[in-house]
Amino acid sequence: MLKYFVRQVIISVCLTVFILIPTLSKAQKIAPDTVTTGVYITSIHDINFKDKEYNVNMWLWLKYKNKKFDFLHNLEVPQAKSVTTSFSTVDSSDNKIYLLMKLQCVMKDSWAIDNFPFDRQKLRFSIENSQFDSKSLVFKADTLGKNFDPRFTLRGWNIDSLDISTGIKTYETGFGDASLAKPHTEYSNFKVRLQIDRDAMGLFWKMFLGMYVAFLISYMCFYIHTDSIDSRFGLSVGALFAVIGNKYIIDSALPESTTFTLVDTLHGTTLLFILTVIICTSYSLRLIKREKVEQAKRFDFWCAQVLLATYLVVNCYFIYGASRH
């Protein structure tokens, strides 16, 4: 009986071991390896609004244990138009990989131009490993120290904030893997978001000075003698085309937008007021034809005051709203 009992115990222990070993192995496979990642931005330049891109130079470092990750060849920058590694070094001591790279990237991004030139932009940069999904690899942000060189300058911009985070990016595709139950894969990513504010006043006057001069030329028609009615019409029509030309020049430097931007609002308002000047001039001409010269002079005087005051208030309202957005 004792031998039988011992044999049963041995069989039970063996069965338990055979059951637990695969379970423990599976649990170990599920736990992903951690990649500690940090970044130090040295330069951002060539911000191109028309082509929706910018250039960024940075140092990127990654610390991990699994040599199969091979970030030198598997580094993926999803939003990049091109990525150039100008320098890299690998330290594999202490059974850990320390990889340091100098990257030069041309990034594609979308711009928020509703309040241009009083706009704020968010520049985004992220990395993934092209061969290992989130079941095998997760990123951890290295936030010690600064993440950008405080001496580098973005001409015409101010750096508002820089945020570093990690997350999971979902792809609704299996990338051709027929073994997946549904076309769904997840990759861990490391994300950098830099918010910049434009130093706008100088650029604003460079872009809109021609428009305001055109309006003032049209506005001066109210102070031209009523005998020169043809000159008044000529100046107003010329100012109208000058504003339209100024808008086309600004639009040529901006990406296409389906929304009504500040540029559209200010030019549209100016065109509307110049049209109002032409209408007022037409009515003044009608009064002169009826030999009501004094009445025409009073009409021109009050139209000049009301239009100028209204134009200034409307412009200040839209510009203040855009700058405080």
C-alpha positions in Angstrom: 0.0 0.0 0.0 2.8 2.4 0.8 4.4 1.8 -2.6 1.1 2.4 -4.3 0.6 5.6 -2.3 4.1 6.8 -3.2 3.6 6.0 -6.8 0.4 7.9 -6.9 2.1 11.0 -5.3 4.9 10.8 -7.8 2.4 10.6 -10.7 0.4 13.6 -9.3 3.6 15.7 -8.9 4.7 14.9 -12.5 1.3 15.8 -13.9 1.3 19.0 -12.0 4.8 19.9 -13.2 3.9 19.1 -16.8 0.8 21.3 -16.5 2.5 24.3 -14.8 5.6 24.5 -17.0 3.7 25.4 -20.2 1.5 27.8 -18.3 4.5 29.5 -16.7 6.3 29.7 -20.1 3.2 31.2 -21.7 3.0 33.8 -18.9 6.6 34.7 -19.4 6.0 35.2 -23.2 3.1 37.5 -22.5 5.1 39.9 -20.4 6.7 42.4 -22.9 10.2 43.7 -22.6 10.6 47.4 -21.7 12.6 49.8 -23.8 13.6 53.0 -21.9 13.7 55.8 -24.4 14.7 59.5 -24.3 15.2 62.3 -26.8 17.1 65.6 -26.9 16.1 68.0 -29.7 19.0 70.1 -31.0 17.3 72.0 -33.9 14.0 72.6 -35.6 14.1 74.5 -38.9 12.6 74.9 -42.4 9.0 75.0 -41.2 7.2 74.8 -44.6 3.5 75.7 -44.4 2.8 75.1 -48.0 4.2 71.6 -48.1 3.1 70.8 -44.5 6.5 69.7 -43.3 9.5 70.7 -41.1 13.0 69.4 -40.3 14.1 68.3 -36.9 17.5 67.2 -35.6 17.7 65.2 -32.4 19.6 62.7 -30.2 17.6 59.5 -29.5 18.7 56.9 -27.1 17.2 53.5 -26.2 18.0 51.0 -23.4 16.8 47.4 -23.5 17.9 43.8 -23.1 16.5 41.9 -26.1 19.1 42.1 -28.8 16.5 41.0 -31.4 14.8 44.5 -31.2 17.7 45.9 -33.3 16.5 49.5 -33.5 19.3 50.4 -35.9 17.3 48.6 -38.6 13.8 48.3 -37.1 13.3 51.9 -36.1 10.0 53.2 -37.5 9.1 57.0 -37.5 5.5 56.9 -38.8 5.1 60.6 -39.7 8.5 61.1 -41.3 9.0 61.9 -44.9 12.7 60.8 -44.6 14.9 59.8 -41.7 18.7 60.0 -41.8 20.9 58.5 -39.1 24.1 60.6 -39.1 25.7 58.9 -36.1 25.0 55.8 -33.9 26.8 54.0 -31.2 25.9 50.7 -29.3 27.1 49.6 -25.9 26.2 46.0 -25.1 27.9 45.6 -21.7 26.1 44.2 -18.6 23.8 42.2 -20.8 22.0 45.4 -21.8 21.9 47.3 -25.0 22.4 51.1 -24.9 21.8 52.6 -28.4 22.5 56.3 -29.1 21.6 57.8 -32.4 21.7 61.3 -34.1 18.6 61.6 -36.3 17.8 64.1 -39.0 14.1 63.9 -40.0 11.9 65.6 -42.4 8.5 65.4 -40.8 5.0 65.7 -42.3 2.4 67.3 -40.2 -0.9 69.2 -40.4 -1.1 72.9 -39.6 -3.8 74.8 -37.8 -4.1 78.0 -39.9 -7.5 79.4 -38.8 -5.8 82.2 -36.8 -2.8 82.7 -39.0 -0.5 84.6 -38.4 -1.5 84.4 -34.7 -1.3 80.6 -34.8 -0.1 78.0 -32.4 1.3 74.7 -33.8 1.9 71.3 -32.4 4.9 69.5 -33.8 4.6 65.7 -33.3 7.3 63.0 -33.4 6.8 59.3 -32.6 8.8 56.1 -33.0 7.9 52.4 -33.1 9.6 49.1 -33.7 8.6 47.8 -37.1 9.1 44.1 -36.2 7.8 43.7 -32.6 4.2 44.7 -31.5 3.0 45.7 -28.0 2.9 42.0 -26.9 6.7 41.9 -27.1 7.8 45.5 -26.6 6.7 48.5 -24.6 8.3 51.9 -24.4 9.1 53.8 -21.1 10.0 57.5 -21.3 13.3 58.7 -19.9 12.3 62.2 -18.6 15.5 63.0 -16.7 17.0 66.4 -17.6 15.9 68.7 -20.4 14.5 67.4 -23.7 15.6 70.2 -26.0 18.5 72.6 -26.3 17.3 76.0 -24.8 19.8 77.8 -27.0 18.3 76.7 -30.3 16.0 79.2 -31.8 13.0 78.9 -34.1 13.0 82.2 -36.0 9.7 83.9 -35.4 8.5 81.3 -32.9 8.4 80.8 -29.2 8.6 77.3 -27.6 5.6 76.9 -25.3 5.9 73.4 -24.0 7.4 69.9 -24.8 5.6 66.8 -23.7 6.9 63.2 -23.8 4.7 60.2 -23.4 4.2 56.6 -24.4 1.2 54.7 -25.6 -0.3 52.1 -27.9 -1.1 52.7 -31.5 -3.7 50.5 -33.1 -3.7 49.4 -36.7 -6.9 47.9 -38.1 -5.0 45.4 -40.3 -3.1 42.2 -39.8 -0.4 43.2 -42.3 -1.1 39.9 -44.2 -0.9 37.6 -41.2 -3.6 35.0 -41.9 -3.2 33.5 -38.4 -4.9 36.5 -36.7 -8.6 36.0 -35.8 -9.3 39.6 -37.0 -7.2 42.3 -38.8 -6.1 44.1 -35.7 -2.5 44.8 -34.4 -1.1 47.1 -31.7 2.3 48.6 -31.5 3.8 50.5 -28.6 5.0 54.0 -29.4 7.1 56.7 -27.9 5.7 60.2 -28.5 7.0 63.8 -28.4 4.8 66.8 -28.8 6.2 70.3 -29.0 3.9 73.3 -28.9 5.2 76.5 -30.5 3.6 80.0 -30.6 4.3 82.4 -33.5 5.8 85.9 -32.8 3.2 87.4 -35.1 3.1 91.2 -35.1 6.0 91.8 -37.5 4.7 89.1 -39.9 1.1 90.5 -39.6 2.1 94.0 -40.8 4.3 92.6 -43.6 1.4 90.6 -44.9 -1.5 93.0 -44.4 0.0 96.4 -44.8 -0.8 96.4 -48.5 -4.4 95.6 -47.8 -4.8 98.5 -45.3 -3.1 100.9 -47.6 -5.6 99.9 -50.4 -8.5 100.5 -48.0 -7.2 103.9 -47.0 -6.8 104.9 -50.7 -10.4 104.0 -51.2 -11.4 105.8 -48.0 -9.7 109.0 -49.2 -12.3 109.2 -52.0 -14.6 110.9 -49.5 -12.3 113.8 -49.4 -11.9 114.3 -53.1 -14.0 117.2 -54.5 -17.3 116.1 -56.0 -16.2 117.5 -59.4 -13.7 114.7 -59.7 -16.2 111.9 -59.4 -14.5 109.8 -62.0 -11.3 109.8 -60.0 -13.2 108.6 -56.9 -14.6 105.6 -58.8 -11.2 104.8 -60.2 -9.4 104.8 -56.9 -12.0 102.6 -55.3 -12.0 100.0 -58.1 -8.2 100.0 -58.1 -8.1 99.5 -54.3 -10.6 96.6 -54.8 -8.2 94.7 -57.1 -5.2 95.5 -54.9 -6.9 93.8 -51.9 -7.8 90.7 -54.1 -4.1 90.6 -55.3 -2.8 90.8 -51.7 -5.1 87.9 -50.7 -3.8 85.7 -53.5 -0.2 86.4 -52.5 -0.9 85.3 -48.9 -2.9 82.2 -49.9 0.0 81.1 -52.1 2.1 80.6 -49.0 -0.5 78.7 -47.0 -1.9 75.2 -47.4 -5.5 74.8 -48.6 -8.1 75.1 -46.0 -11.9 74.4 -46.0 -12.5 76.7 -43.1 -12.8 80.5 -43.0 -9.5 81.7 -41.7 -8.5 85.1 -40.2 -6.8 85.9 -43.6 -10.2 85.3 -45.3 -12.1 87.3 -42.7 -9.9 90.4 -42.9 -9.7 90.4 -46.7 -13.4 89.7 -47.0 -14.2 92.6 -44.5 -12.0 95.0 -46.4 -13.6 94.1 -49.8 -17.0 94.6 -48.3 -16.1 98.1 -46.9 -14.5 99.1 -50.3 -17.7 98.0 -52.0 -19.6 100.2 -49.5 -17.4 103.1 -50.4 -18.3 102.6 -54.1 -22.0 102.5 -53.2 -21.7 105.6 -51.1 -19.9 107.3 -54.0 -22.7 106.4 -56.4 -25.3 107.9 -54.1 -23.2 111.0 -53.7 -23.0 111.3 -57.5 -26.8 111.0 -57.7 -27.2 113.9 -55.2 -24.8 116.0 -57.3 -26.8 115.2 -60.5 -29.9 116.6 -58.6 -27.8 119.7 -57.8 -27.8 118.9 -54.0 -24.1 119.7 -53.6 -24.2 120.6 -49.9 -26.2 117.5 -49.0 -23.7 115.4 -51.0 -20.8 117.0 -49.0 -22.5 116.2 -45.6 -23.3 112.7 -46.8 -19.6 112.1 -47.7 -18.4 113.5 -44.4 -20.7 111.3 -42.2 -20.0 108.2 -44.4 -16.3 108.8 -43.9 -16.5 108.9 -40.1 -18.9 106.0 -39.7 -17.1 103.7 -42.2 -13.6 104.3 -40.7 -14.8 103.8 -37.1 -16.7 100.7 -38.0 -13.8 99.2 -40.0 -11.3 99.8 -37.2 -13.6 98.2 -34.6 -14.3 95.2 -36.8 -10.6 94.6 -37.5 -9.6 95.0 -33.9 -12.3 92.5 -32.8 -11.2 89.8 -35.2 -7.5 90.4 -34.6 -7.8 90.4 -30.8 -10.0 87.2 -30.9 -7.3 85.4 -33.0 -4.4 86.5 -30.9 -6.1 85.4 -27.7 -7.3 82.0 -29.0 
